[in-house]
Amino acid sequence: MSEKRKAVNQLLISVIGDIRSGKIQPSLTGNEIVDNALIQNFCDQLQKELNEVNPNLVVEAEHFFNVDDATSDVYILDQKVLNSLGNNLVKDLNIIVINHSDLVWGITTTAKEILLNHQFTPLTQ
């Protein structure tokens, strides 16, 4: 469990723009340092915007996603990561799929809107 998530009433949101372990390892840009910065920028921006509305939503980057050990309440996935994994693999998780360019450019509008309206649901096949 994340250090940030000590309070029981917090909702943990993990942002997945790359995966650095396992058989399938999609990346955001192909450069780990750049990926770190871009994904962290998205997380920071979304956290800032969510704090204005609900400080119990915790956003963090997840670089070592493993569906068998999924512990976050909600996952925000880059569309390209989802395409690499396939809908079937993550169908039982609460996910929000965002456009690749939104993650790269730190555009949080879609994710914020869905989170604040609680419209996230597991994918169907």
Phi and psi in degrees as GROMACS dihedral restraints (atoms count N, CA, C in turn):
[ dihedral_restraints ]
;  ai    aj    ak    al  type     phi  dphi    fc
    3     4     5     6     1   -64.7    20    10
    4     5     6     7     1   144.9    20    10
    6     7     8     9     1   -60.1    20    10
    7     8     9    10     1   -32.9    20    10
    9    10    11    12     1   -66.9    20    10
   10    11    12    13     1   -20.5    20    10
   12    13    14    15     1  -105.0    20    10
   13    14    15    16     1    51.7    20    10
   15    16    17    18     1   -79.6    20    10
   16    17    18    19     1   -34.4    20    10
   18    19    20    21     1   -77.0    20    10
   19    20    21    22     1   137.0    20    10
   21    22    23    24     1   -63.4    20    10
   22    23    24    25     1   -30.2    20    10
   24    25    26    27     1   -88.2    20    10
   25    26    27    28     1    12.0    20    10
   27    28    29    30     1   -88.1    20    10
   28    29    30    31     1   146.4    20    10
   30    31    32    33     1  -105.2    20    10
   31    32    33    34     1   119.9    20    10
   33    34    35    36     1   -90.8    20    10
   34    35    36    37     1   124.7    20    10
   36    37    38    39     1  -116.4    20    10
   37    38    39    40     1   117.9    20    10
   39    40    41    42     1  -104.3    20    10
   40    41    42    43     1   132.3    20    10
   42    43    44    45     1  -101.4    20    10
   43    44    45    46     1   124.5    20    10
   45    46    47    48     1  -117.8    20    10
   46    47    48    49     1   108.6    20    10
   48    49    50    51     1  -115.3    20    10
   49    50    51    52     1   -12.1    20    10
   51    52    53    54     1  -154.1    20    10
   52    53    54    55     1   164.0    20    10
   54    55    56    57     1  -135.3    20    10
   55    56    57    58     1   127.6    20    10
   57    58    59    60     1  -110.6    20    10
   58    59    60    61     1    16.0    20    10
   60    61    62    63     1  -148.9    20    10
   61    62    63    64     1   162.0    20    10
   63    64    65    66     1    91.9    20    10
   64    65    66    67     1  -177.2    20    10
   66    67    68    69     1   -69.8    20    10
   67    68    69    70     1   -38.6    20    10
   69    70    71    72     1  -105.9    20    10
   70    71    72    73     1   120.1    20    10
   72    73    74    75     1  -128.4    20    10
   73    74    75    76     1    70.8    20    10
   75    76    77    78     1   -68.8    20    10
   76    77    78    79     1   149.6    20    10
   78    79    80    81     1  -125.3    20    10
   79    80    81    82     1   162.0    20    10
   81    82    83    84     1   -75.8    20    10
   82    83    84    85     1   -51.0    20    10
   84    85    86    87     1  -124.7    20    10
   85    86    87    88     1   -14.2    20    10
   87    88    89    90     1    97.0    20    10
   88    89    90    91     1    -7.4    20    10
   90    91    92    93     1  -118.9    20    10
   91    92    93    94     1   114.4    20    10
   93    94    95    96     1   -58.9    20    10
   94    95    96    97     1   -39.9    20    10
   96    97    98    99     1   -65.6    20    10
   97    98    99   100     1   -44.2    20    10
   99   100   101   102     1   -66.3    20    10
  100   101   102   103     1   -42.9    20    10
  102   103   104   105     1   -57.3    20    10
  103   104   105   106     1   -46.9    20    10
  105   106   107   108     1   -54.2    20    10
  106   107   108   109     1   -49.1    20    10
  108   109   110   111     1   -65.3    20    10
  109   110   111   112     1   -43.7    20    10
  111   112   113   114     1   -67.6    20    10
  112   113   114   115     1   -44.6    20    10
  114   115   116   117     1   -67.3    20    10
  115   116   117   118     1   -41.4    20    10
  117   118   119   120     1   -65.4    20    10
  118   119   120   121     1   -36.8    20    10
  120   121   122   123     1   -60.8    20    10
  121   122   123   124     1   -44.9    20    10
  123   124   125   126     1   -61.0    20    10
  124   125   126   127     1   -46.4    20    10
  126   127   128   129     1   -60.4    20    10
  127   128   129   130     1   -46.7    20    10
  129   130   131   132     1   -62.0    20    10
  130   131   132   133     1   -43.4    20    10
  132   133   134   135     1   -64.8    20    10
  133   134   135   136     1   -46.1    20    10
  135   136   137   138     1   -64.7    20    10
  136   137   138   139     1   -42.2    20    10
  138   139   140   141     1   -59.9    20    10
  139   140   141   142     1   -45.0    20    10
  141   142   143   144     1   -59.4    20    10
  142   143   144   145     1   -45.6    20    10
  144   145   146   147     1   -68.6    20    10
  145   146   147   148     1   -39.1    20    10
  147   148   149   150     1   -71.0    20    10
  148   149   150   151     1   -34.7    20    10
  150   151   152   153     1   -59.0    20    10
  151   152   153   154     1   -29.8    20    10
  153   154   155   156     1   -66.5    20    10
  154   155   156   157     1   -26.1    20    10
  156   157   158   159     1  -107.9    20    10
  157   158   159   160     1   -43.4    20    10
  159   160   161   162     1  -150.5    20    10
  160   161   162   163     1   102.5    20    10
  162   163   164   165     1   -71.4    20    10
  163   164   165   166     1    -3.3    20    10
  165   166   167   168     1   -90.7    20    10
  166   167   168   169     1     8.0    20    10
  168   169   170   171     1  -100.4    20    10
  169   170   171   172     1   120.3    20    10
  171   172   173   174     1  -110.5    20    10
  172   173   174   175     1   125.0    20    10
  174   175   176   177     1  -111.1    20    10
  175   176   177   178     1   130.5    20    10
  177   178   179   180     1  -145.5    20    10
  178   179   180   181     1   153.7    20    10
  180   181   182   183     1   -76.2    20    10
  181   182   183   184     1   144.3    20    10
  183   184   185   186     1  -129.0    20    10
  184   185   186   187     1   105.1    20    10
  186   187   188   189     1   -97.4    20    10
  187   188   189   190     1   -12.3    20    10
  189   190   191   192     1  -122.3    20    10
  190   191   192   193     1    49.0    20    10
  192   193   194   195     1   -62.6    20    10
  193   194   195   196     1   132.7    20    10
  195   196   197   198     1  -137.1    20    10
  196   197   198   199     1   114.0    20    10
  198   199   200   201     1   -59.8    20    10
  199   200   201   202     1   -29.2    20    10
  201   202   203   204     1   -75.9    20    10
  202   203   204   205     1   -13.2    20    10
  204   205   206   207     1  -127.2    20    10
  205   206   207   208     1    37.1    20    10
  207   208   209   210     1   -75.6    20    10
  208   209   210   211     1   117.7    20    10
  210   211   212   213     1  -119.0    20    10
  211   212   213   214     1    -6.9    20    10
  213   214   215   216     1   -78.2    20    10
  214   215   216   217     1   157.0    20    10
  216   217   218   219     1   -77.2    20    10
  217   218   219   220     1   -36.3    20    10
  219   220   221   222     1  -141.2    20    10
  220   221   222   223     1   142.3    20    10
  222   223   224   225     1  -117.8    20    10
  223   224   225   226     1   132.7    20    10
  225   226   227   228     1  -102.8    20    10
  226   227   228   229     1   117.1    20    10
  228   229   230   231     1  -113.3    20    10
  229   230   231   232     1   135.8    20    10
  231   232   233   234     1   -63.0    20    10
  232   233   234   235     1   136.6    20    10
  234   235   236   237     1   -54.0    20    10
  235   236   237   238     1   -37.6    20    10
  237   238   239   240     1   -68.2    20    10
  238   239   240   241     1   -33.7    20    10
  240   241   242   243     1   -66.9    20    10
  241   242   243   244     1   -44.9    20    10
  243   244   245   246     1   -59.9    20    10
  244   245   246   247     1   -42.2    20    10
  246   247   248   249     1   -60.0    20    10
  247   248   249   250     1   -37.0    20    10
  249   250   251   252     1   -70.6    20    10
  250   251   252   253     1   -40.3    20    10
  252   253   254   255     1   -79.2    20    10
  253   254   255   256     1   -40.5    20    10
  255   256   257   258     1    93.7    20    10
  256   257   258   259     1   142.2    20    10
  258   259   260   261     1   -58.9    20    10
  259   260   261   262     1   -37.2    20    10
  261   262   263   264     1   -61.6    20    10
  262   263   264   265     1   -34.9    20    10
  264   265   266   267     1   -67.3    20    10
  265   266   267   268     1   -33.1    20    10
  267   268   269   270     1  -111.4    20    10
  268   269   270   271     1    15.0    20    10
  270   271   272   273     1   -61.6    20    10
  271   272   273   274     1   -25.4    20    10
  273   274   275   276     1   -93.8    20    10
  274   275   276   277     1     2.7    20    10
  276   277   278   279     1  -100.9    20    10
  277   278   279   280     1   153.6    20    10
  279   280   281   282     1   -80.9    20    10
  280   281   282   283     1   111.2    20    10
  282   283   284   285     1  -128.1    20    10
  283   284   285   286     1   153.0    20    10
  285   286   287   288     1  -122.8    20    10
  286   287   288   289     1   123.4    20    10
  288   289   290   291     1   -97.8    20    10
  289   290   291   292     1   128.7    20    10
  291   292   293   294     1  -120.9    20    10
  292   293   294   295     1   155.9    20    10
  294   295   296   297     1   -63.7    20    10
  295   296   297   298     1   140.8    20    10
  297   298   299   300     1   -54.1    20    10
  298   299   300   301     1   -44.7    20    10
  300   301   302   303     1   -68.1    20    10
  301   302   303   304     1   -28.6    20    10
  303   304   305   306     1   -63.0    20    10
  304   305   306   307     1   -41.5    20    10
  306   307   308   309     1   -67.6    20    10
  307   308   309   310     1   -44.2    20    10
  309   310   311   312     1   -61.2    20    10
  310   311   312   313     1   -42.8    20    10
  312   313   314   315     1   -93.3    20    10
  313   314   315   316     1     1.3    20    10
  315   316   317   318     1    71.7    20    10
  316   317   318   319     1    30.8    20    10
  318   319   320   321     1   -89.8    20    10
  319   320   321   322     1   109.5    20    10
  321   322   323   324     1  -100.1    20    10
  322   323   324   325     1     2.5    20    10
  324   325   326   327     1   -52.2    20    10
  325   326   327   328     1   -51.8    20    10
  327   328   329   330     1   -62.4    20    10
  328   329   330   331     1   -50.3    20    10
  330   331   332   333     1   -61.8    20    10
  331   332   333   334     1   -44.6    20    10
  333   334   335   336     1   -62.4    20    10
  334   335   336   337     1   -45.2    20    10
  336   337   338   339     1   -60.2    20    10
  337   338   339   340     1   -46.4    20    10
  339   340   341   342     1   -66.1    20    10
  340   341   342   343     1   -44.5    20    10
  342   343   344   345     1   -61.3    20    10
  343   344   345   346     1   -44.3    20    10
  345   346   347   348     1   -72.9    20    10
  346   347   348   349     1   -21.2    20    10
  348   349   350   351     1   -99.8    20    10
  349   350   351   352     1     1.5    20    10
  351   352   353   354     1    50.8    20    10
  352   353   354   355     1    44.6    20    10
  354   355   356   357     1   -94.5    20    10
  355   356   357   358     1     3.9    20    10
  357   358   359   360     1   -76.8    20    10
  358   359   360   361     1   138.0    20    10
  360   361   362   363     1  -144.5    20    10
  361   362   363   364     1   156.8    20    10
  363   364   365   366     1   -60.7    20    10
  364   365   366   367     1   147.3    20    10
  366   367   368   369     1   -68.5    20    10
  367   368   369   370     1   151.7    20    10
  369   370   371   372     1  -108.2    20    10
  370   371   372   373     1   161.8    20    10
